[in-house]
Amino acid sequence: SPITAFSGGGGGATYAPQPGTDGTGGTGGGGAGVTGGAGNPGTENTGGGGGAQNGPGSGGTGGKGIVVVKELNKASGVWSMDSQYQAQLAGTWPKFLINASYLVIAGGGGGGRSNGGGGGAGGYRNSFSSETSGGGASSEAALNIDPGITYTVTVGGGGSSTCTPVTSGGDGVDSSISGTGITTVTSVGGGGGSSDGDTLVGSPGGSGGGSSSGGAGGAGTANQGFDGGSGYPGASSSAGGGGGAGAVGVTGLQGVGGNGGAGLASSITNASVTRGGGGGGVTELGPGTMGTGGSGGGGAGSYNGSGTAGTVNTGGGGGALANPAACISGAGGPGIVITRFPGTTGASIAPGTNTIVTLPAPAGGCKVATFTVSGSLTIS
């Protein structure tokens, strides 16, 4: 666009008895000097200085100032449809992004077998209101979603159970939201609980898996979940509980399996729901106490039969199994992805297993898209 000059200085005048040329005003509204008359004023609304005078008359007055505001990323006026279309093709037309909060929970880890540790909860990331993310982290920043773009939503499955003493519980699968113009949000699958015949150390994950007798609990992922609990070695040994989104898995004691770590509550759907609990550990002592699952979908440990699976779509860790002659440990619970955005926003999702609802007051008519299986989200 053309450049407009402002604030030019005023020109000087010559001394009347001597020949000479009066000074011109500077570029940007400065008034010219005059010999034998009044100096020229500065131009209005440029801030230009007034011209000098020599002889009868007076110096020119300065021009009034001006304030110019440039509108960024938009322009006032009327634009033809063709102009708008061409600007959009060129990527110069302003975009109006939609602010969307999210809750992304990965699949929980499976419980271990043969005095096994509880499975860790799936990683827990939350940007809604001022609610907490996993591992004691603060709420994250919401997404700015571009209308017309289709975003990929991945819901992680739970970690596998195990029926052999030489195999630990499987790790949960990551959940995520990804697409053009945003930084991918990924929650890490929960760590599997260890088994005595495999390794004594719980697997790392969103929240860590619990360990078998004498081992260390698996590490949780920063800002997503807590560590798994450690095991107790020696006679009447026991295993630790899986870590939860809201608390560390409990360490096993002699004859007492560790409880799973607690999950976290969120009201992103307009109702408070707790998710992301760790699975319970066990003890090899038959009459002993088996660990309970953490609040938020963690499965309980069991001596005989089978460990309790993590609750579906909570990312809860699976409960462990104690008796080497029994089968099977609990699988981890699948995760979930939830987004929340203004009610005036159009949206579509796929597949139809997933849902979009409009919330009643006092939520202000917000829309909530809930993904219980992997799919896609398009905002319009």
C-alpha positions in Angstrom: 0.0 0.0 0.0 1.2 3.6 -0.6 3.3 5.2 2.2 2.0 8.5 3.6 4.5 10.9 5.3 3.7 12.8 8.5 5.4 15.3 10.8 7.4 17.4 8.3 9.2 20.5 9.6 8.4 24.1 8.8 10.5 26.0 6.3 12.7 29.0 7.3 12.4 32.6 5.8 15.2 34.7 4.4 16.4 38.0 5.8 14.6 40.7 3.9 17.5 43.0 2.9 19.5 40.1 1.5 18.6 38.2 -1.6 17.7 34.5 -1.0 15.1 31.8 -1.2 12.6 31.0 1.5 12.8 27.4 2.8 10.1 24.9 1.8 8.2 22.9 4.3 9.5 19.4 5.0 7.7 16.3 3.5 4.8 15.4 5.6 2.9 18.6 6.0 5.5 21.2 6.9 4.6 24.8 6.0 6.9 27.0 3.8 8.7 30.0 5.1 7.7 33.5 3.8 9.7 36.8 3.7 7.5 39.9 3.9 4.3 38.1 5.0 2.8 35.4 7.2 4.4 32.0 7.3 2.4 29.1 5.8 0.7 26.9 8.4 1.5 23.2 8.7 -1.0 20.9 6.9 -4.0 19.8 9.0 -3.8 16.4 10.6 -0.2 15.7 9.7 1.6 17.2 12.7 3.6 19.4 10.3 5.5 22.5 11.6 4.5 26.0 10.6 6.6 28.1 8.3 8.7 31.0 9.5 8.1 34.7 8.5 10.3 37.7 8.1 8.6 41.1 7.8 5.0 42.0 8.4 2.8 39.1 9.5 3.2 36.1 11.8 4.7 32.7 11.6 2.5 29.8 10.4 0.7 27.7 12.9 1.6 24.0 13.3 -0.7 21.4 11.8 -2.9 19.3 14.1 -1.7 15.8 14.8 -3.3 12.5 13.8 -3.7 9.0 15.2 -3.7 6.1 12.6 -4.8 2.6 13.7 -4.0 -0.3 11.4 -6.4 -3.2 11.7 -4.4 -6.5 11.8 -5.8 -9.6 10.1 -8.9 -7.9 8.9 -10.0 -4.9 6.8 -13.0 -2.7 6.9 -15.3 -2.2 3.8 -17.4 -4.2 1.4 -15.8 -7.1 -0.4 -17.2 -8.8 -3.5 -17.7 -12.6 -3.3 -15.0 -13.0 -6.0 -12.5 -11.0 -3.9 -13.3 -13.1 -0.9 -12.9 -16.3 -2.8 -9.6 -15.2 -4.3 -8.3 -14.1 -0.9 -9.2 -17.4 0.6 -7.4 -19.3 -2.1 -4.3 -17.2 -1.5 -4.6 -17.8 2.3 -4.9 -14.0 3.0 -8.5 -14.0 4.1 -8.9 -13.8 7.9 -9.7 -17.1 9.7 -12.0 -17.4 12.6 -10.8 -20.2 14.8 -13.0 -22.2 17.2 -11.8 -22.6 20.8 -12.2 -26.3 21.9 -11.4 -27.8 25.3 -10.4 -31.5 25.5 -10.0 -34.5 27.7 -7.7 -37.2 26.2 -7.2 -40.4 28.1 -5.1 -43.4 26.9 -5.8 -47.1 27.4 -4.9 -48.5 30.8 -2.2 -51.2 31.2 -3.0 -54.9 31.9 -2.4 -56.5 35.3 0.4 -58.9 35.9 0.1 -62.6 36.9 1.6 -64.9 39.5 1.9 -62.4 42.3 1.6 -59.6 39.7 1.5 -55.9 39.9 -1.6 -53.8 39.0 -1.8 -52.1 35.5 -1.1 -48.4 35.3 -3.9 -46.0 34.2 -3.7 -44.4 30.7 -2.2 -41.0 30.4 -4.6 -38.2 31.3 -4.5 -34.8 29.6 -7.2 -32.1 30.3 -7.7 -28.5 29.1 -11.3 -28.0 30.4 -11.8 -25.1 32.8 -9.2 -25.2 35.5 -9.4 -28.9 36.0 -6.2 -30.9 36.8 -4.3 -33.0 34.3 -2.6 -36.3 35.4 0.5 -36.5 37.5 -0.5 -33.3 39.4 -0.2 -31.1 36.4 -2.3 -27.9 35.8 -5.0 -27.6 33.1 -3.6 -27.3 29.6 -4.3 -24.7 26.9 -7.4 -25.3 24.8 -7.1 -26.0 21.0 -7.8 -23.4 18.3 -9.6 -25.4 15.7 -9.8 -24.3 12.0 -13.4 -24.7 10.6 -13.6 -27.0 7.6 -10.6 -29.1 8.6 -11.1 -32.8 9.6 -9.2 -33.8 12.7 -8.2 -37.4 13.5 -9.2 -38.7 16.9 -7.5 -41.9 18.2 -8.9 -43.8 21.2 -6.3 -46.2 22.6 -7.2 -49.7 23.6 -6.5 -51.3 27.0 -3.4 -53.4 27.6 -3.7 -57.1 27.3 -4.3 -59.5 30.2 -1.9 -62.4 30.7 -2.4 -66.1 31.5 1.3 -67.1 31.8 3.6 -66.4 34.8 6.4 -65.4 32.4 4.5 -62.6 30.7 3.7 -59.3 32.2 0.5 -57.3 31.5 0.4 -55.5 28.2 0.9 -51.7 27.9 -2.1 -49.6 27.0 -2.4 -47.8 23.6 -1.9 -44.1 23.2 -4.9 -41.8 22.5 -4.6 -38.5 20.6 -6.1 -35.6 18.6 -4.2 -34.5 15.5 -4.7 -32.4 12.4 -3.6 -29.4 10.4 -2.8 -26.3 12.3 -2.7 -27.8 15.8 0.0 -29.4 17.9 -1.0 -33.1 18.3 -2.3 -33.9 21.8 -1.1 -37.4 22.8 -1.7 -39.3 26.0 0.6 -42.3 26.6 -0.8 -45.8 27.3 -0.6 -47.1 30.8 2.2 -49.4 31.8 1.6 -53.1 32.3 1.9 -54.7 35.7 4.8 -57.0 36.2 4.7 -60.8 36.6 7.0 -62.8 39.0 8.3 -65.1 36.2 9.0 -62.2 33.8 10.4 -59.1 35.4 10.0 -57.6 38.9 9.8 -54.1 37.5 6.5 -52.5 36.4 6.4 -51.1 32.9 6.5 -47.3 32.4 3.6 -45.6 30.8 1.0 -42.7 31.2 0.8 -44.0 34.7 3.3 -46.8 35.7 2.5 -50.4 36.2 2.9 -52.0 39.7 5.9 -54.2 40.4 6.0 -57.8 41.6 7.7 -58.8 44.9 10.7 -56.6 45.7 10.7 -54.7 42.4 10.3 -51.0 41.6 7.1 -49.6 40.2 7.0 -48.3 36.6 7.5 -44.6 36.0 4.5 -42.4 35.0 4.8 -39.8 32.3 5.2 -36.2 33.4 2.0 -34.2 33.4 -0.1 -37.4 32.6 0.1 -39.8 35.5 1.9 -41.2 38.6 4.3 -44.1 39.2 3.2 -47.6 40.0 3.7 -49.0 43.5 6.7 -51.2 44.6 6.4 -54.8 45.7 7.3 -56.4 49.0 10.0 -59.2 48.9 10.4 -62.4 51.0 7.9 -64.5 52.7 4.2 -63.6 52.0 5.5 -61.3 49.3 3.2 -58.9 47.5 3.0 -56.6 44.5 2.3 -52.9 44.1 -0.8 -51.3 42.7 -0.7 -49.5 39.3 -0.3 -45.8 39.3 -3.3 -43.6 38.7 -3.9 -40.2 37.1 -4.4 -38.6 40.5 -2.1 -40.7 42.8 0.8 -43.1 43.0 0.1 -46.8 43.2 0.2 -48.1 46.7 3.3 -50.2 47.8 2.6 -53.8 48.6 3.1 -54.9 52.3 3.7 -58.4 53.8 0.5 -60.3 53.0 -1.2 -57.2 51.5 -1.4 -56.3 47.8 -1.1 -52.6 47.0 -4.2 -50.6 45.9 -4.3 -48.9 42.6 -3.7 -45.1 42.5 -6.8 -42.9 42.4 -8.0 -41.3 39.2 -9.3 -37.8 38.5 -12.8 -36.3 38.1 -13.8 -34.1 35.2 -17.0 -32.2 34.4 -16.3 -31.6 30.7 -19.6 -33.4 29.9 -21.5 -31.3 32.5 -21.4 -34.2 34.9 -18.5 -35.1 37.2 -17.0 -38.4 36.2 -13.8 -40.0 37.6 -11.5 -41.8 35.3 -7.9 -43.0 35.2 -7.6 -45.3 38.2 -4.8 -47.8 38.6 -5.2 -51.6 38.9 -4.9 -53.4 42.2 -1.8 -55.6 43.1 -1.9 -58.9 44.9 -0.1 -61.0 47.5 1.0 -64.6 47.2 -0.4 -65.4 50.6 -3.8 -67.0 50.0 -5.7 -65.6 52.9 -4.0 -62.3 52.4 -5.6 -59.0 51.3 -5.7 -58.3 47.6 -5.4 -54.7 46.3 -8.4 -52.8 45.3 -8.7 -50.8 42.0 -8.2 -47.1 42.2 -11.2 -44.8 41.9 -11.9 -44.1 38.2 -12.1 -47.5 36.6 -9.1 -49.4 38.1 -9.6 -53.2 38.3 -9.2 -55.1 41.6 -6.6 -57.8 42.1 -7.6 -61.4 42.7 -6.0 -64.5 44.2 -8.0 -67.1 42.2 -10.0 -67.0 39.0 -9.2 -63.7 37.2 -8.2 -60.2 38.0 -10.8 -57.5 37.3 -10.5 -55.6 34.0 -10.2 -51.8 33.9 -13.5 -50.2 33.2 -14.2 -49.5 29.5 -13.5 -45.9 28.4 -11.9 -44.8 31.6 -8.3 -45.8 30.9 -8.3 -47.8 34.2 -5.5 -50.3 34.8 -6.3 -54.0 35.0 -6.2 -55.9 38.3 -3.4 -58.5 38.9 -3.7 -62.2 39.6 -1.9 -64.0 42.5 -2.2 -67.8 42.2 0.3 -69.2 39.7 -2.1 -72.1 39.0 -5.0 -69.7 38.1 -5.7 -67.7 35.0 -6.2 -64.8 34.0 -5.2 -61.2 35.0 -7.4 -58.2 34.2 -7.0 -56.3 30.9 -6.6 -52.5 30.9 -9.7 -50.4 30.2 -9.8 -48.6 26.8 -9.4 -44.8 26.9 -11.7 -42.0 25.7 -11.4 -38.6 24.0 -13.9 -35.7 24.7 -14.0 -32.3 23.1 -16.2 -29.3 24.1 -16.8 -26.2 22.0 -19.4 -23.4 21.6 -23.0 -24.4 20.9 -23.3 -22.2 17.8 -20.6 -24.3 16.1 -21.5 -26.8 13.5 -19.8 -30.2 13.9 -19.8 -33.7 12.5 -18.2 -36.9 13.7 -17.5 -40.4 12.4 -18.2 -43.2 13.0 -21.7 -43.0 14.4 -20.7 -44.9 17.5 -19.4 -41.6 18.8 -21.7 -38.8 19.9 -22.3 -35.1 19.9 -24.7 -33.5 22.4 -25.8 -30.0 23.2 -25.6 -29.3 26.9 -28.5 -27.6 28.7 -28.1 -24.5 31.0 -26.1 -23.5 32.9 -23.5 -24.8 30.4 -24.6 -22.2 28.0 -25.6 -24.5 25.2 -22.0 -25.9 24.6 -21.6 -28.9 22.4 -19.7 -32.0 23.6 -18.3 -34.6 21.2 -17.4 -37.9 22.9 -15.2 -40.5 21.2 -15.3 -44.0 22.6 -13.7 -45.4 19.4 -11.3 -43.9 17.0 -12.8 -41.6 14.4 -12.8 -38.0 13.0 -14.1 -34.6 14.0 -15.0 -31.8 11.5 -15.9 -28.3 12.7 -17.9 -26.0 10.4 
